[in-house]
Amino acid sequence: MSNSKLRPTLPTVAVVFDSNQIKTFFSNHYIRNNANNLYIDLSDGILVNDHCLSNNGFEEMTINEGLYSDRKTFFRKYIDMIGELSNDNNTREWWGSQLASKNRFASQLPELLIKYVKCANVIKDKSFDNLLILSTDPILLNPFRKIIKQNGIESISLKRYPFPFNNSNIINFFRLIINLKNKSSASLRSIKLVINQYLTLSKKITYVRKNLNPELIGKLNDDKTYFLIKTFAYKRSFEKNGRFIDLFFGQLHEYLQKRGEVVTLVDILDKYEEIITKINSTNNAILIPYEYFLSRWDGLVSLLKLLFWRCRINKINFFGYDVSEIIKLELKRSGVSLNQYMYYYCIKNLLKTISVNQCFLTYENIAWENMFILAFRDFSPKTRIIGSQHAVVPMAAAGMFTSKSDSRIKPIPDRILTTGEVPKNILLKYGAYTKDMIVPSCALRFEYLSAFKGKKRNQIRNILLALEGILDVHKMVNYTLRELSHHEKFNLIIRTHPLLSWEKIESRITFDISKLSNVSISTNPSILDDLANTDVCIYWGSTVALEALSIGIPVIYFDMNTVLDYDPLFELKNLKWVVGENDSLDKVIMQINGLSDDEYQYQVGRAQEYIDRYFHPVTEENLGKFLHS
């Protein structure tokens, strides 16, 4: 194909990954201004700020509306597809992968699938003369080229190839070479990542073996049968008097200690050395970091298994299109975490030291949970496994839902105890669980809410923006700042997530909040301190929304129009409003302020009823379900 500005055979498609490629496209190709020139933005606006598009007569094609707008349909097909893959790859390595756990924070597969299918429909329809696809994810490049070729459409090259290398067959050959090079680079990055994980884990294994108080291990007796709790340890998990406060299981520790011996296996999520020191000084629990039961040899064996494991992925149809290549590439990118995979060996070695009658773990279908359960099934099949659904269950938490095709083979607890009736019903409605598998218990993490009195209604002035722990939350921040930064009548408090500090997202924020007198970052350790001064809470996927509603604070959900629904309150209509990117936040606040006192109190009451069904109280009876369900 010549690089001169000749009119190309119509229709034509170009896939663009940076703004320089846009300029190259327009400098190398003749485009008729009166043609039907369209572009599809898959870059969240990153590549759209180039005047070349509008100056050359390209209009954006909106493909969100009317195309798979029913999120539940997409959700069901996605769950079923992963179920089919699980049946074809029922191995420990597969269950340790981010794809198998459908981890919304680690795998981008749902977003990749919907972007591909939407563009494939447009390409198949051919209702354009020239089409630009703006994307920042190279995983989609080769699949796009294939679907373009299958539909008999010309794919424009954005590189200058000198004669005689500008022949289309030669260009396709070079593309094949580049594709192989990219795949090799991705494989090398995966290998490097796993090796680095092994080196980091080896350091922790060495450190914990040298520095953990030997009296903790000396307390274990192989003649006894134990309750085992798997939880997490932060700095705030330890009081100054040496007491350990489990932020996930709360009162369950004391409840079990009255009935038998308890060992707590912890995953350290703060500075490792500091937490080991605190563990050594703990006086109310036997805490053992999970790395203690690992060896460097276990790590090396696991490293080699992961490096040589190959997933079997046949032709996978999704909404009528073969997406097997996208799945393969995303599996390579998201991979298998060595740290999580090692939980299999941790439990295997722990069971050589003690016998476990019942074990309790947080349950979200994260990869480490699968390894944990598989090890018990292999080395202590009589141990009863109880999974605690400890947070919220939005539809985006796809890992919490099983399909009919994988429900018989998936590593799963004997029982899943939910925080209340609402999450139980959600799991049963959208998952393939048997009715006796899910038992409503109590909200161990949210017991403190029962002691907090409801707030008196105020006209909205103080607004709390509750952030999630992933980078995409910057879109909600930018929207809120855009809507409120010029309104001095409102005070905006931004509460960051423990896993994502403000410094990590600040570069993605289009406003300098240091210059905004009505905007601040919360430094309060307790969410209750922030809620005490809040008149309305804006959220995307945070559990803070439920905490706000529980004390009578109205909430506003920011809908990012993601393929999966992140709203933990997706079933609730009361005391809740929804805004999107193009909506006026000021108008919504005016609507809330404009409610009559009677209507407002009615909304508060209905919302409170829902939260009470979502979070059951921590009582002796509900705690007993952990032992007797």
Secondary structure, 3 states (H helix, E strand, C coil): CCCCCCCCCCCEEEEECCHHHHHHHHHHCCCCCCCCEEEEECCCCCCCCCCHHHHCCCEECCCCCCCCCCHHHHHHHHHHHHHHHHHHCCCHHHHCEHHHHCCCCCCCHHHHHHHHHHHHHHHHHCCCCEEEEECCCHHHHHHHHHHHHHCCCEECCCCCCCCCCCCHHHHHHHHHHHHHHHHHHHHHHHHHHHHHHHHHHHHHHHHHHHHCCHHHHHCCCCCCEEEEEEEEECHHHECCCCCECCCCCCCHHHHHHCCCEEEEEEEECCCHHHHHHHHHCCCCCCEEEHHHHCCHHHHHHHHHHHHHCCCCCCCCEECCEECHHHHHHHHHHHCECHHHHCHHHHHHHHCCCCEEEEEEEECCCCHHHHHHHHHHHHHCCCCEEEEECCCCCCCCCHHHCCCCCCCCCCCCCCEEEECCHHHHHHHHHHCCCCHHHEEECCCHHHHHHHHCCCCCCCCCCEEEEECCCCHHHHHHHHHHHHHHCCCCCCEEEEECECCECHHHHHHHCCCCHHHCCCEEECCCCCHHHHHCCCCEEEECCCCHHHHHHHCCCCEEEECCCCCCCCCCCCCCCCCEEEECCCCCHHHHHHHHHHCCHHHHHHHHHHHHHHHHHHCCCCCHHHHHHHHHC
